[in-house]
Amino acid sequence: MHPSTLLLVVVVTGAAVVHGHPTTTTPAAHFWQQALPGTTMPDAIADLVKKGIEHSPLVEHYSALPTISVCTLFTSACDPRKVAETGIFFHEAELRRGNAMTLSLPEESPAAILPHDVTKKVPFGNLHDVLAAFNIPASSDEAAEVSDTIRRCEEPPVAGVVKACATSVETTVRRAMDMLGTTVVGDDDVWAATSELPAGGGLTRQPYVITAVAPVDGTRYVACHRVPFPYAVYQCHMAAGKVAGYRAYVVSLRGLGGGPVASMLAFCHEDTSSWNPAHPAFEILGTKPGGDTPVCHFMPYGDMAFVKKAGRAY
């Protein structure tokens, strides 16, 4: 097994390896095992699959709150001061063992991942149909979120980026593999990863010490972020061209004084020339689009990354 395979499924140093989940018998889990034989489905994703089976969003009121995912994916969606308090953006030089980073990632209640056969029957692209199906008032903040997500999924990508939206585990995996140039389901050259956080997907505000930093060995990376919608919708993106455009790491964290532990997936964007100057990361880090300093961020709970590995080691 390639050493990086272990990095993507180990929670933290001293913690248990992710061995499985009660939802391993679901169609989504079966597809995951076939498509990504080198990666166990992360608990965060398995939990959202379970939620989609047991708690249908079609019968529950949609009342999403802005999540940090929106801030990492889009341009100026969030107040830089509030984003700065989370600690989600940082300089690459901070990723060293023993360094302390103050983080505050609120506990979330992410939208459920619907079964693939269900997503084929519920609306996505037509705003009126979505609002009607989920009983969302047209003048509500929730309706505005839905409208914004549909618009962002339909608009063309910025220069130098490939993107696509997906509404199920199966579609998200296929879209990511297509972007990576891998169309064969079961290609063990592709791995998947998420950030592994305490139950509920949050970190209480306090300093966290970095106990380990491990580069993710890959040539291409696809990041898939959750976007606001009554059920889980992922917007996946990748730098176009032969150069990856990112560096990725698995960062193990432990709260001071024996506090909570987490294993965070981190991306450092080398080219930000096409980013909106109003993106909160620039104000937080004191940089500007196209600068020499990469913009790094942690991947939020429930987001996914897919990696085309650089090579094999036997």
Secondary structure as UniProt FT lines:
FT   HELIX           3..9
FT   TURN            13..14
FT   TURN            22..25
FT   HELIX           27..35
FT   TURN            37..38
FT   HELIX           43..54
FT   TURN            57..58
FT   HELIX           68..73
FT   HELIX           80..86
FT   STRAND          89..90
FT   HELIX           92..94
FT   TURN            97..98
FT   STRAND          100..105
FT   HELIX           116..119
FT   TURN            120..121
FT   HELIX           127..133
FT   TURN            134..135
FT   TURN            138..139
FT   HELIX           141..154
FT   TURN            159..160
FT   STRAND          161..166
FT   HELIX           169..179
FT   TURN            180..181
FT   TURN            185..186
FT   TURN            188..189
FT   STRAND          190..193
FT   TURN            199..200
FT   STRAND          203..215
FT   STRAND          218..227
FT   STRAND          233..239
FT   STRAND          246..255
FT   TURN            256..258
FT   STRAND          261..269
FT   TURN            273..274
FT   TURN            277..278
FT   HELIX           280..285
FT   TURN            289..290
FT   STRAND          295..298
FT   TURN            301..302
FT   STRAND          304..309
//
